[in-house]
C-alpha cells in the first residue's frame, strides 16, 4: 500500500513568537469560525480535512458544493485559518496563493471579509474584474505566483480568459478559479 506524499510546504512566513502566533489566531478567529462551520459540514458530507502549516484544509463534500456556487467557481477559498478546496489536488496547487490570504486574514481580523468584498465592489465600480481587480487577490497573485495583474493589464480581463502561468513550476497555468471571498 503506497503512502500519500506530504503536501507542498505553504508559502513561507516569518518566524513568530508564541505570543504573536496566538494573537494572530485570536484576531482572525471570527473568520476562522465561519470556515470551521463549513469544514464541519464538509466532514459530515464525506469530505476530508488535513492540517498543513497551522491551517486546516477541508475538501470534497460540502466544500465542493459551496465552491461550485461562487461567482468564479472557485477551486479554493480562505476563511481565516481554514482553507476550503474542491479536492486535494487543487489544495496542493493553490496552497501558496491561499496562504497569502491566511496572512491577510491575520492582519485584518474580523474586518477581512467586509474589506475583501469592498475591494471587489470597488474594482467592479472602476470597470475592472471584481476578482482580478481586488487588491487582496492582486497581492496573492504577485507574492505567491509572481504574476503582477496590474502591470500585465489583467484586471479588466474576463474570467473565461486564462491567466499566464506563474514563474514557479508547481503552479497551474490557469488561476482563474482560485478565488477567495474572504
Secondary structure in CASP SS format (residue, H / E / C, confidence):
PFRMAT SS
TARGET T0000
AUTHOR 0000-0000-0000
METHOD secondary structure of the structure
MODEL  1
X C 1.00
X C 1.00
X C 1.00
X C 1.00
X C 1.00
X C 1.00
X C 1.00
X C 1.00
X C 1.00
X C 1.00
X C 1.00
X C 1.00
X C 1.00
X C 1.00
X C 1.00
X C 1.00
X C 1.00
X H 1.00
X H 1.00
X H 1.00
X H 1.00
X H 1.00
X H 1.00
X H 1.00
X H 1.00
X H 1.00
X H 1.00
X H 1.00
X H 1.00
X H 1.00
X H 1.00
X H 1.00
X H 1.00
X H 1.00
X H 1.00
X H 1.00
X H 1.00
X H 1.00
X H 1.00
X H 1.00
X H 1.00
X H 1.00
X H 1.00
X H 1.00
X C 1.00
X C 1.00
X C 1.00
X E 1.00
X E 1.00
X E 1.00
X E 1.00
X E 1.00
X C 1.00
X C 1.00
X E 1.00
X E 1.00
X E 1.00
X E 1.00
X E 1.00
X C 1.00
X H 1.00
X H 1.00
X H 1.00
X H 1.00
X H 1.00
X H 1.00
X H 1.00
X H 1.00
X C 1.00
X C 1.00
X C 1.00
X C 1.00
X C 1.00
X C 1.00
X C 1.00
X E 1.00
X E 1.00
X E 1.00
X E 1.00
X C 1.00
X C 1.00
X E 1.00
X E 1.00
X E 1.00
X E 1.00
X C 1.00
X C 1.00
X H 1.00
X H 1.00
X H 1.00
X H 1.00
X H 1.00
X H 1.00
X H 1.00
X H 1.00
X H 1.00
X H 1.00
X H 1.00
X H 1.00
X H 1.00
X H 1.00
X H 1.00
X H 1.00
X H 1.00
X H 1.00
X H 1.00
X H 1.00
X H 1.00
X H 1.00
X H 1.00
X H 1.00
X H 1.00
X H 1.00
X H 1.00
X H 1.00
X H 1.00
X H 1.00
X H 1.00
X H 1.00
X H 1.00
X H 1.00
X H 1.00
X H 1.00
X H 1.00
X H 1.00
X H 1.00
X C 1.00
X C 1.00
X C 1.00
X C 1.00
X C 1.00
X C 1.00
X C 1.00
X C 1.00
X H 1.00
X H 1.00
X H 1.00
X H 1.00
X H 1.00
X H 1.00
X H 1.00
X H 1.00
X H 1.00
X H 1.00
X H 1.00
X C 1.00
X C 1.00
X C 1.00
X C 1.00
X C 1.00
X C 1.00
X C 1.00
X C 1.00
X C 1.00
X C 1.00
X C 1.00
X C 1.00
X C 1.00
X C 1.00
X C 1.00
X C 1.00
X C 1.00
X C 1.00
X C 1.00
X C 1.00
X C 1.00
X C 1.00
X C 1.00
X C 1.00
X C 1.00
X C 1.00
X C 1.00
X C 1.00
X C 1.00
X C 1.00
X C 1.00
X C 1.00
X C 1.00
X C 1.00
X C 1.00
X C 1.00
X C 1.00
END
